[in-house]
Amino acid sequence: MKDMQFGKNWRLVLSSFFLSLFFFFLSERTIAQDTNAISSQKWSLDSCINYALRQNIQLKITELGIENSELALKQSKNDRLPNANASISHNYNWGRSLDPFSNSFVSQRIQTNNLSLSSSATLYNGFRLKNTIAQNELQVESDKLNYGQSQNDLMLNIASNYLQIVLNKEITENARRQKTSTQAQYERTGKLVEAGVLPRANLYDLEAQLAADQQQIILGENNLMLAKLQLRQLLQLPPTEDFDIVVPEVGNPSAILDSKNPYQIYQIAETTQPNIKGADVNIEVAKKGIDIAEAGRIPTLSVIAGAGSNYTSNQKTRFDATSASISGVDTIGYILDGAGLPNDYVVSPNVVFGTENFGFFDQLNESFRYNLGLSLQIPIFNRFQVDNGIQRAKIQTQNAQLNSKLVRTQLYQTIEQAYISARAAKASFEASQTRVKALEETVRVMEKRLEAGAANSTEYTVVKNNLSVAQADLLRAKYEFIFRIKVLEFYEGEELKF
């Protein structure tokens, strides 16, 4: 029997081991699949924003703050309800002690039990409860608006980093095209050098230009990797080498800035931006704080009620009136006649009472008591705590009002700066377009002159480098213009999309 039991236990251990091993590899495979899914997919701007709104740790912390405020609101509403508390005590007393049942002193060890139930409710306290509920409702609204502002800030940061990747992709691709163009010119020049048409020095200059073009590619790739890293860290994704984005089809910007007015955009944003609404709500929260603090000057009226009973080991028995009997009479006095001599005697029956058990539940039932009353607490002097609390609440209100003005000022400054930056980027973009077109034509002419021997390779590389710089400046101005326009459109209530 022992061998059979041992075999069963051993098989059970093996089964548990292999089952645990199976689930371990299954979980590892699931994690690997999730990681591969993140690594292999290309992220669009929408997918980046949606993922961040769901997974961002800072937003989750803000959500917990909202839940905490909602609990505070729930508690403030529950504070209107009566409270109820029960108390049970078991005591041993030695020496001269007060018997709670007979209310007399005894000089022996006694055991006592006290049971009580109490309840109280606030009837009036200067509307402190009402104002606290209103303040907590406003605080929940403020926290939700703060959460919305955090979402907006996160979306703008993602859009900025996303466009930075697109910009660096185009700059890197432009550097590759420049190298391809230089390589083609190098090969043509090499043939002309071999034919004796051009000096070999031209070929050396183009070799140096190829190396310079390769440096620009390396620089572009490094900036691209850094931009990807910044976006991945902003999304709080796990480390992956394959993170990449979907490059949107972004044409040349053509927004008409003359039709936009910074103040008009600000007026729209003032009614839609969560931080503006939140700042206004915080003023109301602070004002309710003044009302709550001023309630400390008003008396508090409460109703109290209770019930209780007790038990003592000193009263385990009691007289039983139903078992009384007369065992005789006792002379307790006499009546005098006219001469002053005893004429008749006054007697009293000697009544003998029986006893009965007076147990725990009998004592509780016998000594049960109730109480009901009103309590009025009148504040007279409390070391100026109420006055100082009122002053602090007023200061908080002033602080909230100033913060509301500050938030509005910062919003207008942000919009105004975005508008000015957009105008500058637009002008830079248009100037860069003209410059690139002119330099492209210059490079085309210079290539023909170089092949004809009318120009040397040094002149060609200078013009070609100027074109490369101009193209990079054009791309930067383009995406700076696009981002600033998107910021202005976002403050006008439009979605972030390309």
C-alpha positions as CSV (number, residue, x, y, z in Angstrom):
1,M,0.0,0.0,0.0
2,K,2.9,2.4,0.8
3,D,4.4,1.6,-2.6
4,M,1.2,2.4,-4.4
5,Q,0.7,5.6,-2.5
6,F,4.3,6.6,-3.2
7,G,3.7,5.9,-7.0
8,K,0.6,8.1,-7.0
9,N,2.4,11.0,-5.3
10,W,5.3,10.7,-7.7
11,R,3.1,10.7,-10.7
12,L,1.3,13.8,-9.3
13,V,4.6,15.6,-8.8
14,L,5.7,14.8,-12.4
15,S,2.3,15.9,-13.8
16,S,2.5,19.2,-11.9
17,F,6.1,19.8,-13.1
18,F,5.3,19.2,-16.8
19,L,2.1,21.3,-16.6
20,S,4.1,24.2,-15.1
21,L,6.8,23.8,-17.7
22,F,4.1,23.9,-20.5
23,F,2.5,27.1,-19.2
24,F,6.0,28.7,-18.7
25,F,6.9,28.2,-22.4
26,L,3.4,29.2,-23.4
27,S,3.7,32.5,-21.5
28,E,7.2,33.1,-22.9
29,R,6.0,32.5,-26.4
30,T,3.1,34.9,-25.8
31,I,5.4,37.6,-24.5
32,A,7.7,37.0,-27.5
33,Q,4.8,37.3,-29.9
34,D,3.7,40.6,-28.3
35,T,7.3,42.0,-28.5
36,N,7.6,40.9,-32.1
37,A,4.2,42.5,-32.9
38,I,5.5,45.8,-31.5
39,S,8.8,45.4,-33.3
40,S,7.5,44.5,-36.7
41,Q,4.7,46.9,-37.1
42,K,5.1,50.4,-38.5
43,W,3.5,53.1,-36.4
44,S,1.2,55.7,-37.9
45,L,0.6,59.0,-36.1
46,D,-2.9,57.8,-35.0
47,S,-1.5,54.5,-33.7
48,C,1.2,56.3,-31.7
49,I,-1.3,58.7,-30.2
50,N,-3.9,55.9,-29.4
51,Y,-1.2,53.7,-27.9
52,A,0.2,56.5,-25.7
53,L,-3.3,57.5,-24.5
54,R,-3.9,53.9,-23.3
55,Q,-0.5,53.0,-21.9
56,N,1.2,56.2,-20.8
57,I,2.3,55.9,-17.1
58,Q,1.8,59.6,-16.4
59,L,-1.7,59.5,-17.6
60,K,-2.4,56.4,-15.5
61,I,-1.2,58.2,-12.5
62,T,-3.5,61.1,-13.3
63,E,-6.4,58.6,-13.7
64,L,-5.6,57.3,-10.2
65,G,-5.8,60.9,-8.9
66,I,-9.3,61.2,-10.5
67,E,-10.3,57.9,-8.7
68,N,-9.0,59.3,-5.4
69,S,-11.0,62.5,-5.9
70,E,-14.2,60.5,-6.7
71,L,-13.7,58.5,-3.5
72,A,-13.3,61.8,-1.5
73,L,-16.6,63.0,-3.1
74,K,-18.3,59.7,-2.2
75,Q,-17.1,60.0,1.4
76,S,-18.3,63.6,1.7
77,K,-21.8,62.4,0.7
78,N,-21.6,59.6,3.1
79,D,-20.7,62.0,5.9
80,R,-24.4,63.1,5.9
81,L,-25.4,59.7,7.2
82,P,-25.5,58.8,10.9
83,N,-22.7,56.8,12.4
84,A,-23.2,53.7,14.5
85,N,-20.7,52.1,16.8
86,A,-20.8,49.1,19.2
87,S,-18.6,48.6,22.2
88,I,-18.1,45.4,24.2
89,S,-15.7,45.2,27.2
90,H,-14.8,42.4,29.6
91,N,-13.2,43.5,32.9
92,Y,-11.8,42.0,36.1
93,N,-11.7,44.3,39.2
94,W,-9.9,43.7,42.5
95,G,-10.1,45.6,45.8
96,R,-12.7,48.3,46.4
97,S,-14.7,48.4,43.2
98,L,-18.0,49.8,42.0
99,D,-20.5,47.2,41.2
100,P,-22.2,48.5,37.9
101,F,-25.4,46.6,38.6
102,S,-26.1,47.6,42.2
103,N,-24.1,50.8,42.0
104,S,-22.5,50.0,45.4
105,F,-18.9,49.5,46.4
106,V,-17.7,45.9,47.0
107,S,-14.3,44.7,48.3
108,Q,-13.9,41.5,46.3
109,R,-12.9,40.5,42.9
110,I,-15.7,40.9,40.4
111,Q,-16.0,40.3,36.7
112,T,-18.0,42.7,34.6
113,N,-19.2,43.0,31.0
114,N,-20.4,46.3,29.4
115,L,-22.2,46.4,26.1
116,S,-23.2,49.6,24.4
117,L,-24.4,50.9,21.0
118,S,-24.2,54.6,20.1
119,S,-25.1,56.7,17.1
120,S,-24.9,60.3,16.2
121,A,-25.8,62.5,13.2
122,T,-25.1,66.1,12.3
123,L,-28.2,68.2,11.9
124,Y,-26.6,71.5,11.1
125,N,-23.0,72.7,10.9
126,G,-23.2,75.9,8.9
127,F,-23.7,74.0,5.6
128,R,-20.1,72.6,5.9
129,L,-21.2,69.2,4.6
130,K,-23.1,70.7,1.7
131,N,-20.1,72.9,0.7
132,T,-17.7,70.1,1.1
133,I,-19.7,68.0,-1.3
134,A,-19.8,70.8,-3.8
135,Q,-16.1,71.4,-3.5
136,N,-15.3,67.7,-4.1
137,E,-17.6,67.7,-7.1
138,L,-15.6,70.6,-8.5
139,Q,-12.3,68.9,-7.6
140,V,-13.3,65.8,-9.6
141,E,-14.1,68.0,-12.6
142,S,-10.8,69.8,-12.2
143,D,-8.9,66.6,-12.1
144,K,-10.6,65.3,-15.3
145,L,-9.8,68.6,-17.1
146,N,-6.2,68.2,-15.9
147,Y,-6.2,64.7,-17.4
148,G,-7.5,66.1,-20.7
149,Q,-4.7,68.7,-20.8
150,S,-2.1,66.0,-20.1
151,Q,-3.5,64.1,-23.1
152,N,-3.3,67.3,-25.3
153,D,0.3,67.9,-24.2
154,L,1.2,64.3,-24.9
155,M,-0.4,64.4,-28.4
156,L,1.5,67.5,-29.4
157,N,4.8,66.0,-28.2
158,I,4.1,62.8,-30.2
159,A,3.3,64.9,-33.3
160,S,6.5,66.9,-33.0
161,N,8.6,63.8,-32.6
162,Y,6.8,62.0,-35.4
163,L,7.5,64.9,-37.8
164,Q,11.1,64.9,-36.7
165,I,11.4,61.3,-37.8
166,V,9.8,62.1,-41.2
167,L,12.2,65.1,-41.6
168,N,15.3,63.0,-40.8
169,K,14.1,60.3,-43.2
170,E,13.9,62.8,-46.0
171,I,17.2,64.4,-45.2
172,T,18.9,61.0,-45.2
173,E,17.2,60.1,-48.4
174,N,18.3,63.4,-50.0
175,A,21.9,62.7,-48.8
176,R,21.7,59.3,-50.6
177,R,20.5,60.9,-53.8
178,Q,23.3,63.4,-53.6
179,K,25.8,60.6,-53.2
180,T,24.2,58.7,-56.2
181,S,24.5,61.9,-58.3
182,T,28.1,62.4,-57.2
183,Q,28.9,58.7,-58.0
184,A,27.4,59.1,-61.5
185,Q,29.5,62.2,-62.1
186,Y,32.6,60.5,-60.7
187,E,32.1,57.6,-63.2
188,R,31.6,60.0,-66.1
189,T,34.7,62.1,-65.0
190,G,36.7,58.9,-64.7
191,K,36.0,58.0,-68.3
192,L,37.0,61.5,-69.4
193,V,40.2,61.3,-67.4
194,E,41.1,57.9,-68.9
195,A,40.4,59.5,-72.3
196,G,42.8,62.3,-71.5
197,V,40.1,65.0,-71.8
198,L,40.2,66.0,-68.1
199,P,43.0,66.1,-65.6
200,R,43.1,63.4,-62.9
201,A,42.8,66.1,-60.2
202,N,39.2,66.4,-61.0
203,L,38.7,62.8,-60.1
204,Y,40.4,63.3,-56.7
205,D,38.0,66.2,-55.9
206,L,35.0,64.0,-56.7
207,E,36.4,61.2,-54.5
208,A,36.5,63.7,-51.6
209,Q,33.0,64.7,-52.4
210,L,31.8,61.1,-52.3
211,A,33.3,60.8,-48.8
212,A,31.6,64.0,-47.8
213,D,28.3,62.7,-49.1
214,Q,28.8,59.5,-47.1
215,Q,29.4,61.6,-44.0
216,Q,26.1,63.3,-44.6
217,I,24.3,60.0,-44.9
218,I,25.9,58.7,-41.7
219,L,24.9,62.0,-39.9
220,G,21.3,61.7,-41.3
221,E,21.0,58.1,-40.2
222,N,22.3,58.9,-36.7
223,N,19.8,61.8,-36.4
224,L,17.1,59.4,-37.7
225,M,18.0,56.8,-35.1
226,L,17.9,59.4,-32.3
227,A,14.5,60.7,-33.5
228,K,13.1,57.2,-33.4
229,L,14.6,56.6,-30.0
230,Q,13.0,59.8,-28.7
231,L,9.5,58.8,-30.0
232,R,9.9,55.3,-28.7
233,Q,10.8,56.6,-25.3
234,L,7.9,59.0,-25.4
235,L,5.6,56.1,-26.2
236,Q,7.3,54.1,-23.4
237,L,7.8,51.1,-25.6
238,P,10.1,48.2,-24.8
239,P,13.6,48.4,-26.5
240,T,13.4,47.2,-30.1
241,E,15.7,47.8,-33.1
242,D,12.9,47.5,-35.6
243,F,10.8,50.4,-34.5
244,D,9.7,52.5,-37.4
245,I,6.8,54.8,-38.5
246,V,4.6,55.0,-41.5
247,V,5.7,58.0,-43.6
248,P,2.6,60.0,-44.5
249,E,2.2,61.6,-47.8
250,V,3.0,65.2,-46.9
251,G,2.9,67.6,-49.8
252,N,4.2,71.1,-49.8
253,P,2.3,73.2,-47.3
254,S,0.0,75.7,-48.7
255,A,-1.9,77.1,-45.7
256,I,-2.9,80.7,-46.0
257,L,-1.7,82.4,-42.8
258,D,-3.1,85.8,-43.7
259,S,-6.6,84.5,-43.0
260,K,-5.6,83.4,-39.5
261,N,-5.4,85.8,-36.5
262,P,-3.7,84.8,-33.3
263,Y,-6.3,86.4,-31.1
264,Q,-9.2,84.7,-33.0
265,I,-7.4,81.4,-32.5
266,Y,-6.9,82.2,-28.8
267,Q,-10.6,83.0,-28.4
268,I,-11.5,79.5,-29.8
269,A,-8.9,77.8,-27.7
270,E,-10.0,79.6,-24.6
271,T,-13.4,77.8,-24.8
272,T,-12.0,74.4,-25.7
273,Q,-8.6,73.9,-24.0
274,P,-8.9,71.8,-20.7
275,N,-6.3,73.8,-18.9
276,I,-8.3,77.0,-19.2
277,K,-11.5,75.3,-18.0
278,G,-9.5,73.7,-15.2
279,A,-8.1,77.0,-14.0
280,D,-11.6,78.4,-13.8
281,V,-12.9,75.4,-11.9
282,N,-10.0,75.7,-9.5
283,I,-11.2,79.2,-8.6
284,E,-14.6,77.8,-7.7
285,V,-12.9,75.0,-5.7
286,A,-11.0,77.7,-3.7
287,K,-14.2,79.8,-3.1
288,K,-15.9,76.7,-1.7
289,G,-12.9,76.4,0.6
290,I,-13.8,79.9,2.0
291,D,-17.4,78.8,2.7
292,I,-16.1,75.7,4.5
293,A,-13.7,77.6,6.6
294,E,-16.3,80.2,7.6
295,A,-18.6,77.4,8.8
296,G,-16.1,77.0,11.7
297,R,-17.7,80.1,13.3
298,I,-21.1,78.6,13.3
299,P,-22.4,76.2,16.1
300,T,-22.9,72.6,15.3
301,L,-26.1,70.8,16.2
302,S,-26.1,67.0,16.5
303,V,-28.5,64.3,17.6
304,I,-27.1,61.5,19.7
305,A,-28.7,58.2,20.7
306,G,-27.5,55.1,22.4
307,A,-28.3,51.9,24.2
308,G,-26.4,49.7,26.6
309,S,-26.4,47.1,29.3
310,N,-24.0,45.4,31.7
311,Y,-23.3,42.2,33.7
312,T,-21.5,41.6,37.0
313,S,-20.4,38.4,38.6
314,N,-21.4,39.9,42.0
315,Q,-25.1,39.4,41.2
316,K,-25.3,35.8,40.1
317,T,-28.5,35.3,42.2
318,R,-31.5,37.5,43.3
319,F,-34.5,37.3,45.5
320,D,-37.5,35.4,44.1
321,A,-40.6,37.3,45.2
322,T,-42.9,34.4,44.1
323,S,-41.4,32.0,46.7
324,A,-41.8,34.2,49.8
325,S,-43.0,32.5,53.1
326,I,-43.6,33.7,56.7
327,S,-41.5,32.0,59.3
328,G,-42.9,34.0,62.3
329,V,-43.4,37.5,63.6
330,D,-41.1,40.0,65.1
331,T,-42.2,42.6,67.7
332,I,-41.2,45.9,66.3
333,G,-43.1,48.2,68.8
334,Y,-46.0,48.7,71.2
335,I,-49.0,51.0,71.8
336,L,-49.4,52.9,75.1
337,D,-52.6,53.3,76.9
338,G,-53.9,56.4,78.7
339,A,-51.7,55.7,81.7
340,G,-48.6,55.5,79.5
341,L,-48.4,51.7,79.9
342,P,-47.9,49.3,77.0
343,N,-51.4,48.2,75.9
344,D,-50.7,46.4,72.7
345,Y,-47.7,45.3,70.7
346,V,-46.9,46.0,67.0
347,V,-45.5,43.0,65.2
348,S,-44.2,42.4,61.7
349,P,-44.2,39.1,59.8
350,N,-40.7,37.6,59.2
351,V,-40.8,37.0,55.5
352,V,-38.3,34.7,54.0
353,F,-37.5,35.1,50.3
354,G,-36.2,32.4,48.1
355,T,-33.4,33.0,45.5
356,E,-33.2,32.4,41.8
357,N,-30.3,32.4,39.3
358,F,-29.6,35.8,37.8
359,G,-27.5,34.8,34.8
360,F,-25.8,36.7,32.0
361,F,-28.7,37.3,29.7
362,D,-31.1,38.0,32.7
363,Q,-28.8,40.8,33.9
364,L,-28.5,42.2,30.4
365,N,-32.2,42.3,30.0
366,E,-32.8,43.8,33.5
367,S,-30.2,46.5,33.1
368,F,-31.0,47.5,29.5
369,R,-31.0,51.3,29.1
370,Y,-31.5,53.9,26.3
371,N,-30.6,57.5,25.7
372,L,-31.5,60.2,23.2
373,G,-30.4,63.8,23.1
374,L,-29.2,66.8,21.3
375,S,-25.7,68.3,21.3
376,L,-24.9,71.9,20.5
377,Q,-21.2,72.8,20.1
378,I,-20.6,76.5,20.2
379,P,-17.2,77.8,19.1
380,I,-16.0,80.5,21.5
381,F,-12.2,80.5,21.2
382,N,-10.0,78.1,19.3
383,R,-6.6,79.8,19.2
384,F,-7.6,81.7,16.0
385,Q,-7.6,78.5,14.0
386,V,-10.9,79.4,12.2
387,D,-9.7,82.9,11.3
388,N,-6.4,81.7,10.0
389,G,-8.2,79.0,8.0
390,I,-10.4,81.6,6.4
391,Q,-7.4,83.7,5.5
392,R,-5.6,80.7,4.0
393,A,-8.7,79.9,1.9
394,K,-8.9,83.5,0.6
395,I,-5.2,83.3,-0.3
396,Q,-5.8,80.1,-2.2
397,T,-8.6,81.8,-4.0
398,Q,-6.4,84.7,-5.0
399,N,-3.7,82.2,-6.1
400,A,-6.2,80.3,-8.2
401,Q,-7.4,83.6,-9.9
402,L,-3.8,84.6,-10.7
403,N,-3.1,81.1,-12.0
404,S,-6.1,81.4,-14.3
405,K,-4.7,84.7,-15.7
406,L,-1.3,83.1,-16.1
407,V,-2.7,80.0,-17.9
408,R,-4.5,82.3,-20.3
409,T,-1.4,84.4,-20.8
410,Q,0.7,81.4,-21.5
411,L,-1.9,80.0,-24.0
412,Y,-2.0,83.2,-25.9
413,Q,1.8,83.4,-25.9
414,T,2.1,79.8,-27.2
415,I,-0.4,80.6,-30.0
416,E,1.3,83.9,-30.9
417,Q,4.7,82.2,-31.0
418,A,3.4,79.4,-33.1
419,Y,1.8,81.9,-35.5
420,I,5.1,84.0,-35.8
421,S,7.1,80.8,-36.2
422,A,4.7,79.6,-38.9
423,R,5.1,82.9,-40.8
424,A,8.8,82.7,-40.5
425,A,8.9,79.0,-41.6
426,K,6.6,79.9,-44.6
427,A,8.9,82.7,-45.7
428,S,11.9,80.4,-45.3
429,F,10.2,77.6,-47.2
430,E,9.3,79.9,-50.1
431,A,12.9,81.3,-50.2
432,S,14.4,77.9,-50.0
433,Q,12.3,76.7,-52.9
434,T,13.6,79.5,-55.0
435,R,17.1,78.8,-53.9
436,V,16.9,75.1,-54.6
437,K,15.5,75.6,-58.1
438,A,18.3,78.0,-58.9
439,L,21.0,75.8,-57.5
440,E,19.6,72.7,-59.3
441,E,19.9,74.6,-62.5
442,T,23.4,75.8,-61.6
443,V,24.5,72.2,-60.8
444,R,23.0,71.0,-64.2
445,V,25.0,73.7,-66.1
446,M,28.1,73.0,-64.0
447,E,28.0,69.3,-64.8
448,K,27.9,70.1,-68.5
449,R,30.8,72.6,-68.2
450,L,32.8,70.0,-66.1
451,E,32.3,67.4,-68.8
452,A,33.3,69.9,-71.5
453,G,36.4,70.9,-69.5
454,A,35.2,74.4,-69.1
455,A,35.0,74.0,-65.2
456,N,37.0,72.1,-62.7
457,S,35.8,69.7,-60.1
458,T,36.3,72.1,-57.2
459,E,33.8,74.5,-58.7
460,Y,31.4,71.6,-59.2
461,T,31.7,70.4,-55.6
462,V,31.2,73.8,-54.2
463,V,27.9,74.3,-56.1
464,K,26.8,70.8,-55.3
465,N,27.4,71.2,-51.6
466,N,25.4,74.5,-51.7
467,L,22.6,72.6,-53.3
468,S,22.7,69.9,-50.6
469,V,22.6,72.5,-47.8
470,A,19.7,74.3,-49.5
471,Q,17.7,71.1,-49.9
472,A,18.2,70.3,-46.2
473,D,17.1,73.8,-45.3
474,L,14.1,73.5,-47.5
475,L,13.1,70.3,-45.7
476,R,13.5,71.8,-42.3
477,A,11.5,74.9,-43.2
478,K,8.8,72.6,-44.7
479,Y,8.3,70.5,-41.6
480,E,8.6,73.4,-39.3
481,F,5.9,75.2,-41.2
482,I,3.7,72.0,-41.2
483,F,4.1,71.5,-37.5
484,R,3.3,75.1,-36.6
485,I,0.2,75.1,-38.8
486,K,-0.9,71.8,-37.1
487,V,-0.4,73.4,-33.7
488,L,-2.6,76.4,-34.7
489,E,-5.2,74.0,-36.2
490,F,-5.1,72.0,-33.0
491,Y,-5.9,75.1,-30.9
492,E,-8.7,75.8,-33.3
493,G,-10.3,72.4,-32.4
494,E,-9.1,70.3,-35.3
495,E,-7.6,66.8,-35.0
496,L,-3.9,66.1,-35.2
497,K,-3.4,64.3,-38.6
498,F,-1.3,64.5,-41.7
